[in-house]
Amino acid sequence: MAPLYLLIAPIVAQADDNLDKAVKGTPLESRAEIYIYLGSFIQYILGTLGIVLIILIIYGGFTWMTANGDSAKIDKAKGILLASLIGLIIVLAAYVITFTVVTDLQQFTQKT
């Protein structure tokens, strides 16, 4: 792991220098603010996707309940429900990861 870090460290340092130059003179003077704003934006998008997926789950359940025994409609509803549940699990996992990273960045930047 250490040799990999030694190869990547100059690239990361250069990227940090470029980021500092890019925000100089703007309202986002520190890198921490950029990371926090970006993380908050990602959390907002993931929250919106979660709401859309919950609406799709409700739609799939409604489709199933109104199928009246029609196997084609039931299969369609099952497909909607399965895809929505898988999507919701992925979005929730991404939200948790983003929340954890943003929280850690906030704590890290407050210490330095």
Secondary structure, 3 states (H helix, E strand, C coil): CHHHHHHHHHHHHHHHHHHHHHHCCCCCCCHHHHHHHHHHHHHHHHHHHHHHHHHHHHHHHHHHHCCCCCHHHHHHHHHHHHHHHHHHHHHHHHHHHHHHHHHHHHHHHHHC
